[in-house]
Amino acid sequence: WDAGLSGGLDALQPAARSQFAITVRRLIYLYQNVHYQRRKGVVDDELWSAWLASLDEHLDMKGFTEVLTDTRPHLSEPFNELLDSR
Protein backbone atom coordinates (compact mmCIF):
# COMPACT_ATOMS: atom_id res chain seq x y z
CA TRP A 1 0.00 0.00 0.00
CA ASP A 2 2.68 2.49 1.04
CA ALA A 3 4.93 1.61 -1.89
CA GLY A 4 2.06 2.06 -4.31
CA LEU A 5 0.94 5.36 -2.85
CA SER A 6 4.38 6.94 -2.73
CA GLY A 7 6.12 5.26 -5.66
CA GLY A 8 3.24 4.80 -8.03
CA LEU A 9 2.16 1.83 -10.08
CA ASP A 10 5.64 1.20 -11.51
CA ALA A 11 6.94 0.58 -7.98
CA LEU A 12 4.77 -2.54 -7.71
CA GLN A 13 4.95 -6.03 -9.17
CA PRO A 14 2.11 -6.87 -11.59
CA ALA A 15 -0.08 -8.74 -9.07
CA ALA A 16 0.38 -6.07 -6.41
CA ARG A 17 -0.25 -3.36 -9.01
CA SER A 18 -3.60 -4.88 -9.86
CA GLN A 19 -4.61 -5.24 -6.22
CA PHE A 20 -3.48 -1.69 -5.47
CA ALA A 21 -5.42 -0.24 -8.40
CA ILE A 22 -8.60 -2.08 -7.40
CA THR A 23 -8.29 -0.86 -3.81
CA VAL A 24 -7.65 2.74 -4.84
CA ARG A 25 -10.53 2.65 -7.33
CA ARG A 26 -12.88 1.49 -4.55
CA LEU A 27 -11.63 4.32 -2.34
CA ILE A 28 -12.26 6.83 -5.14
CA TYR A 29 -15.81 5.54 -5.53
CA LEU A 30 -16.27 5.87 -1.77
CA TYR A 31 -15.15 9.51 -1.94
CA GLN A 32 -17.58 10.03 -4.81
CA ASN A 33 -20.40 8.47 -2.79
CA VAL A 34 -19.76 10.71 0.20
CA HIS A 35 -19.62 13.71 -2.14
CA TYR A 36 -23.00 12.71 -3.57
CA GLN A 37 -24.44 12.35 -0.07
CA ARG A 38 -23.04 15.78 0.79
CA ARG A 39 -24.76 17.31 -2.23
CA LYS A 40 -28.04 15.70 -1.13
CA GLY A 41 -27.69 17.11 2.40
CA VAL A 42 -27.01 13.84 4.19
CA VAL A 43 -23.40 14.59 5.19
CA ASP A 44 -22.87 17.59 7.50
CA ASP A 45 -20.01 20.13 7.50
CA GLU A 46 -18.00 18.38 10.20
CA LEU A 47 -17.99 15.01 8.48
CA TRP A 48 -17.48 16.53 5.04
CA SER A 49 -14.40 18.48 6.16
CA ALA A 50 -12.83 15.24 7.41
CA TRP A 51 -13.51 13.52 4.08
CA LEU A 52 -12.06 16.47 2.16
CA ALA A 53 -8.92 16.44 4.30
CA SER A 54 -8.49 12.74 3.56
CA LEU A 55 -9.09 13.26 -0.16
CA ASP A 56 -6.56 16.09 -0.24
CA GLU A 57 -3.96 13.84 1.41
CA HIS A 58 -4.53 11.16 -1.22
CA LEU A 59 -4.39 13.70 -4.05
CA ASP A 60 -0.78 14.39 -3.04
CA MET A 61 0.18 10.73 -3.51
CA LYS A 62 1.56 9.54 -6.83
CA GLY A 63 -0.09 6.12 -6.94
CA PHE A 64 -3.50 7.48 -5.99
CA THR A 65 -3.40 10.11 -8.71
CA GLU A 66 -2.26 7.58 -11.32
CA VAL A 67 -5.28 5.39 -10.64
CA LEU A 68 -7.52 8.44 -10.40
CA THR A 69 -6.46 9.58 -13.88
CA ASP A 70 -7.60 6.25 -15.34
CA THR A 71 -10.81 6.31 -13.30
CA ARG A 72 -11.97 9.88 -13.96
CA PRO A 73 -13.92 9.07 -17.15
CA HIS A 74 -16.13 6.80 -15.03
CA LEU A 75 -16.87 9.38 -12.33
CA SER A 76 -19.78 11.78 -12.12
CA GLU A 77 -19.44 15.28 -13.51
CA PRO A 78 -20.02 16.93 -10.10
CA PHE A 79 -17.31 14.80 -8.49
CA ASN A 80 -14.88 15.51 -11.33
CA GLU A 81 -15.60 19.22 -10.82
CA LEU A 82 -14.71 18.82 -7.14
CA LEU A 83 -11.47 17.07 -8.10
CA ASP A 84 -10.62 19.89 -10.50
CA SER A 85 -11.12 22.42 -7.72
CA ARG A 86 -8.75 20.60 -5.34
N, C-alpha and C positions, 0 to 999 in steps of 0.2 A: 504494500500500500504506500509506504513512505517513498520507496524508490520510484514508483510510478508517478506519484504526485510531484516530487521534486525533479526527477530526471526525465520524465516524459515516457512515452510509449517505447521509444528506442532503448530505454534502460532496462526493459523487461524481456524475458524469454517469451516465445510465442504463446505458450499456454497461459502464462501469467499475464501477458498483454491482453489476451481475450477476457480473462476473468476481471482484470482491472477495468477494462472498458465497459463491461457489462455492469459492474458495480457503480462506476461513475455515472453511467447513463441512467441508472435507477435513481441515483441521488439527484441528478438534474431534473428528472420527472417529479421527484418529491418536492424540490424547490418550486417547480412550475405549479404543482397542486396547491401548495401553501399560498403562492401568489394569487392563484385563482380564488381561493377561499378568502383571501384578503380583499380582493376586488368585490366579492359578494358580501362583505361585511361580517364574515364569520371569525376572522383572525383580528385581534385587537392590536393597538399600537405597540404594547410591551412585547408581545410575542413576535410581531412582525419585525421589530428592530433586532431581535435576537437572530431571526432567520436571515435578515439582510447582512448582519455582521458575519455570519457563517458563510453566506454566499460570497461576500467580498473576500474573505480569507481564501476560499477555493479559487476565486478568479485570479488570484496571484500565483497559482500553482500551475506549472507547465503541463503536467499530465492531465489535469482537470480541463484546462482550456483546449488541449488537443482533442479530447473526446467531445467537448462542447461544440467545437467547430464542426465536427462531423454530425452532431445531433441537431444543430440549430434549424435545419430545414424541416424537422419533424415537430418543432415546438410552436406554440401558439404565437400569434402576432403580438398580443399584449406582453407576453413573457419575453419575447425577443426585444421588444422596445425597452423593457426594464433592463435587460442585459446590456443593451446599447448605452443606456444612461449610466451604467456602473463603470 
